[in-house]
Amino acid sequence: MNGFATLRFGAAAFQDESPAAAGDSVATLAIISHNRKPIMLIRILRVVLLLLWLELGLMLILVPWSEVWDVNYFLYQYPALAIFVKNPYLRGMISGLGVMNVLFALEAFRRRTAAVVTRT
């Protein structure tokens, strides 16, 4: 031994093995049971972000083409702004941002993170 305490997981903790094979053991969720709360917190955060991206995306897709966009306070207050706001290219650009947000939400729903991070 070199003076440092080594921590082994699983069956490797009870077996005598060479130092080269000691690094081959991997910690699993069954062994690390104290990780349950952060995992649930991460799942709740993922669902909240998913719903936020989905709602924002659907709003950005639909609002530029609705009547809320054409009749609002800012257009009455600043009539020169209507030239830019009613431009179909600007509306399409904002709807494109909405499509991107919906795609982000679908990707966040589809993607799974690794439960145990491996060291290289």
N, C-alpha and C positions, 0 to 999 in steps of 0.2 A: 504494500500500500504506500501511496505517496503522501499520506498525511491529510488528505481531503476525504470527507465523508461522501460516499456515493449513495444515491437514492435510486433504488430499482423498483419497478412496478411489476405486478402480476406474478407469474411463476418464477421469474428471475430473482425475486426477493428471497426465495427459499432454496435456491440452488447455488452450488459453487460453480462458477463458470469463469472462463478466461476474460481478461479486460477487453479484448477485442470484441467479444460477443455481448458484453454488458450494454453497449449502446444500441443494440438491436431491439430492445423491448420498447413498446409503445404504450402510453397511457390511454385508456379508453374511458368513455363516459360512465361505465359501470364502476370503475375504480375511483374516478373523480366525481363523487356524488354531490359535492358542494357547488357545482356549476349550474344548478337548476334555475336559480333566480336570475342571473344575468342572461341566460338563454331565453327565458320567458320575457324579460324586458326587451331584448333584441327583437323577439317576434312581435311584441306589441308595437314597438317603434316601427317595424317594417310595415305592419298593417296600417298604422296611422299615416306614414309617408305614402303608401300605395293609394289610400283613399284621397289624400291631399293632391297628389299628382293627377289622379283620375278626375277629380272634381275640377281642378284648375284647367286641365286639358279640355274637358267637355265644355267648360265655360268659354275658353278662348276659341273653340271651334264655332260655337253657336252664337255668341253675343255679337260679333262684328256683322253678322247677316240679319240680326233681329231689329226690331223697331227701337229698342233701347239705345242702340248705337246711333241711330239717326236723330232721335229726339232726346237731347239731354241738356243739362245746365250749361256745359262748357260751350256748346255750339250757339246757344242763345247769347251768352256773355261775350264770346269772341267769334263773330261771324266769319272772319278771314280763315279761321281754323277749319271751316267746313270743306274747303277745297281739298285739304289733305286727308281729313278724316273720312270723307265719303269716297275716296279713291279705292277702286276695287283691288288694286295691287297691294295697298296697305292692308286691306281686309284679308286678302289671301295670305299675306305674310304673317299676320297675327293668327289666322287659322292654322297655318303651318306650325307655328309654335305650340298650338294646342294639340296638334297631331303628335308632335315630339313628346309632349308631356304624357299623353296617353300611352305612347310606346314605352316611355320610361316606367310607367306604372305597370304595364304588362311584363316588362323585363324584370322588375323588382319582384313581381309575383312568381315568375318562372324560376329565377335564379335561387339556388340553395347555397348556403355557405357551409364550409367544412366544419364539423363539430370539434375535431381535434386538429390543431395546426401542427404539421410535422416540421422538424428542423432539418436543414440540409447542411 
